[in-house]
Structures are given as structure tokens and as C-alpha cells.
Amino acid sequence: MPTIRERVDDLDWDDLRAQLDDRGHAITPVLLDTDECERLTDLFEGGRFRSTIDMARYRFGDGRYRYFDHPLPDTIAGLRAAFYPHLAAIANDWSQLLRGERPTFPLEHADLIERCHAAGQTRPTPLILRYGAGDWNALHQDLYGAVFFPFQILTVLEDDFTGGEFVLLEQRPRAQSRAHVLRPPRGAFVIFPTAERPNLGRNGYHRVGMRHGVATVTGGSRTALGVIFHDAR
């Protein structure tokens, strides 16, 4: 079995970049096999966490999510390190499309983490989320501090549920919002913007705000893994 790094490096990054530029999100082929998904699912009860959030308590939706603590599980740390260099190059290109109004990013993940720590952001942000029937997640952005990376990734670890689609909302300036409703295969990853993306209009590129959430689960159990590249305050 190839390593996580090898599997990520072998993705068709020209196609993924084209998806991101055209639609604002991309979906990889399946990267994690059934055993890997099951082992990650088991971490919801058996992992090491720094925080557990009951979404209803904070009016974020319904369901629970848990932030992993240091040291991150090997698979999750490997995903962070493997995806990051590819996405940093795209993030820097997007910054130029927005006329340099957004920061550029180092090409190695360890350097981004150093930048986070210098800003007082030292808590890890990868998380595992579980929803039962009737649960949902409100539209939101995962920023966590002044330093935030423009992309994050998500995979669904269980596929025995109905409803529970992943929702991306584009908040287009001076226009109605547009929703993308996604159901990626188990073990495939959705790559999507943390807060905004460039969009080509009549007068050049402009920013489109992005939020994401989860539609109501109508049956079964939905467990997902979210990998955020920056750390939190």
C-alpha cells in the first residue's frame, strides 16, 4: 500500500486545480480504503482530544465534534503534510488573482505552523464530527485566528446514512448566493476554501465569500474527518 504522501502526490493536481479554479471546490478520487476509514471512525470514541463540542449548546446545529490533541494520529498528520504543499502553490496563485490583497504562504506545512505559533495559535484544529438522524451543521467558516490557510479538506468516513450532504455556499457580491450540495464517496476528499475564492467577472477577479455546513441527516450515522491546516488560538 502506498503511503499517504505517495497517494496524495500521485493525484492529478492539474485536474484538481482546474476544478478549484472553475467551481471553487474539488473532489479527489478515493484515497483512504475501508480499513483506514474504519480505524479513523473508531477514533471518535478512542482518540486523544483537546476539546469536544456539543453543537446544540452553541447553536451551531446538532451533533458533536471533537478536536484532536497533540500528537495528531499518524494518518491525520500525514494528510496535513501531504496535501499542504500542493494547496499552498494554488493559494499563492489565488492571492495574485486578488491583486495581492491576501498573504502568500510558505510551501512547507511546518513553516505555516511556525507562523501560527508566532501569532499565538498553538492548538491543533483537525477534527472528527459525528451526526445522527436529525443532526446538522450550520453554515460557517473555520478561521480560528489572524493566520488562516485558504483551503481545508474533508472526507466522510461512513456511508450508511441518508441526507447529510456537504453544503458549500457562495456569497456572491451584488447577486443571489449559490449552493453546491455534495456527497463525495467514502474516503475521497473534498478540497474547499476556508473563507473565500477568486471569481472572474467583467472587470477582472473579485472575492466570493464561502461558508460550509452539513444538511440534516435523515437516517443512520455520519462520521467525517476535517483537516484544517492552520492552528487555533
Salt bridges, closest charged atoms under 4 A:
ASP9 OD1 - HIS86 NE2 2.82
GLU36 OE1 - ARG7 NH1 2.94
GLU45 OE2 - ARG64 NH2 3.96
GLU45 OE2 - ARG130 NH1 3.82
ASP93 OD2 - ARG17 NH1 2.59
GLU101 OE2 - ARG99 NE 3.71
GLU101 OE1 - ARG207 NH1 2.34
ASP142 OD1 - HIS140 NE2 3.43
ASP142 OD2 - HIS212 NE2 3.00
GLU170 OE2 - ARG178 NH2 3.26
GLU170 OE2 - HIS180 NE2 2.97
GLU170 OE2 - ARG197 NH2 3.11
GLU196 OE2 - ARG102 NE 2.68
GLU196 OE1 - ARG207 NE 3.77
ASP231 OD1 - ARG80 NH2 2.87
ASP231 OD2 - HIS117 NE2 3.37
